[in-house]
Amino acid sequence: MDKKGLDRKLKRKESGTFRELQGVPSFILRFIFFMIPLTGILYILSVYQWFGVAIFLEQYTGLFLALILAGVYIGVPMTSTSPKGSVPWYDWILASAGLISGLYIAIFYPTIVIFFGYVTMDRVLLAVMGILLIFEALRRLYGWSLVLVVAAFLVYAFFPSYFPGALKGDRMSFEHLVNYLYFDASSLLYMLNIASTIALAFILFGQILLKFGGGEIFNNFAFSAFGRFRGGPAKASVVGSSLVGSVSGGPVSNVMLTGNMTIPLMIKNGYTRRQAGAIEAVSSTGGMIMPPVMGIAAFIIAETLGIPYVEVMLASIIPAFLYYLCLFAQVDLSAGKKGLRGINQKELPKFKEVLTYGWVIIPIFGVLLYFLFIAGYTPTASGVYASFFAIPILLLQRSQRKAVFRRLLEAIIDTGRSLINIGIILSAAGLVIGIVGITGFGFNLALALVDVGQSNLLLLLITSAVVSIILGMGMPAVAAYALVATLIAPALVQLGVHPLAAHLFVFYFSNMSNFTPPIAVASFAASTIAKESPYKIGFTSMAYGIVGLTIPFLFVYSPAILLGVGEINSLTRIAVILSVTVGCVVLSISFVGYFFRNLSIFKRVLFGVSALLLFSPIYEGEMYTWLLNVVGLILFIGLSVREYKHRNTTDLVKVDARKVGSL
């Protein structure tokens, strides 16, 4: 597939392809993009109360739905071959229908709530029209695969009594079902509420940071701190992408923001094209698991479990650290194996100079954390207030004082564009969640999965991981998490897995699909820069992201790595964290095959065994669990000492090339 083809596929998977409009249609589309976050900000700040008006959250959500549906039909063509420079008459009609279907909720929701059980024909027609419009919007943005997934759940909702065994559910009338799915606060509107509040606040925060030099600060900091060491460009990619990814909103945008600088430098430094693309893809994907934002999923997890957000953030700190530690270690070891050096220090930004203008990031994140954890504001309000605070602070940089209003307008418009994609996919997820709840499918599936898990928990975990990755291939990780958490997490909890560990498990695997073939949108994004096959980059990414595929299992078997989770002795928790940390480094050595010198297959296997022993759960009062970790540590130390002593020799068997043909 050529570069243009990759670009088209990437846009299709990640955010859809918007029309390139001119004149009045362009103004209307940009106005919709602008109004989506603006109306949200006004609602979040409760401006309506200044006028003595009371507005339900669902009414605002209805307005949000109206705007995103109109934005899709004006902005996204019906097919990839449809004209991109104009809006056909039928899309104007569909956009108008989208406005009507959303505004109906915004205007009549108070009456709908009072008479919810009394289903009227106008409500049924509006609900059917709205659901069909969401389906078509989903198809335009994400393709047929997701439409078929949601349609399968909808078919089940209409005929649950015809399914066998554990899948058999209770049937509702058509009128009551569509009324529930479209108007009830626990279905479509539930997930839309998240998109229109929490997602809006933190996407706006990230866009303001990036439009006013935040991405440049993160990258310059990473290069000034790590660029001079061996494999410097790759290490800078890991650090820079982790920082940018925490605010950029997604792996693909992260790759595009940081990869244009880091990937060419990695290739120039001596990494292969597939390695450079893979390192950037895995680094950017990890941004979604980096506290405090975590791609908005952390806030959904907190809301779903009914726990404070701070608990989710604390629990996520060590796993995120381990993810990037392992990636950093692999990057360093790969550089050592290839004999790579760092970048000439004269070519790097000076750390002190970066601090002279980059210090502004510190108070911005400090204020965000203050609103979240000290002042006790909601995540939505915290994100909006931190966004307002960020603007004047970022303008303290002289280089950012040009075209201020234009860049602020772009930040708001780009926020609206991103929210259209997120809003539509979360609308579809909301429909599925509503179906799972109202038909009893979720309860029945949980019972069936519990039966499987009682005989083999590992089998259930592997099944959950595969389902999470498959769903994550076709949709943003947040939406995939919402679906899998509804379907599978309850079964894990019933089997004794800590609720937070269960939800983080499915979220991690939903996110890992960004670099896992066959779709791997982050790998596709990196391939356009690295000029290498996205599939080669994807498979190489799986090696670099091995800890991302390993850590979730540790949530279940060693929940001590989740800070604040469970009543675990402090000494035991510290021992587990230290053991797993060393295990991650040892696992990196095993995969790369280098530690002071190139390693033989046998030595790599021994390092792998050491890593597995170090990953063994430690339980209080069970001495053998401690012994397994001690044995793993002793094995690692012994291997390390031997490799250091023989660092100037080779551990690989040399083969005479002339004899290869006769082997």
Secondary structure, DSSP 4 states (H G I P E B T S, - for coil): --HHHHHHHHHHHHT-------HHHHHHHHHHHHHHHHHHHHHHTTGGGGGT----HHHHHHHHHHHHHHHHHHHS-SSTTS-SSS--HHHHHHHHHHHHHHHHHHHHHHHHHHTTTS--HHHHHHHHHHHHHHHHHHHHHH-HHHHHHHHHHHHHHHSGGGS-GGG------HHHHHHHHHH-TTTHHHHHHHIIIIIHHHHHHHHHHHHTTHHHHHHHHHHHHHTTSTTHHHHHHHHHHHHHHHHHSSHHHHHHHHHHHHHHHHHHHT--HHHHHHHHHHHHHHGGG-TTTGGGHHHHHHHHHT--HHHHHHHHHHHHHHHHHHHHHHHHHHHHHHT-----GGGSPPHHHHHHHHTTHHHHHHHHHIIIIIS---HHHHHHHHHHHHHHHHTTSGGG-SSHHHHHHHHHHHHHHHHHHHHHHHHHHHHHHHHHHHHSHHHHHHHHHHHHHHH-HHHHHHHHHHHHHHHHHHS-HHHHHHHHHHHTHHHHHHTT--HHHHHHHHHHHHHHTTTSTTT-HHHHHHHHHHTS-HHHHHHHHHHHTHHHHHHHHHHHH-GGGSTT-SS--HHHHHHHHHHHHHHHHHHHHHHHTBSSSB--HHHHHHHHHHHHHHTS---TT-HHHHHHHHHHHHHHHHHHHHHHHTTTS--SPP--GGGGGG-
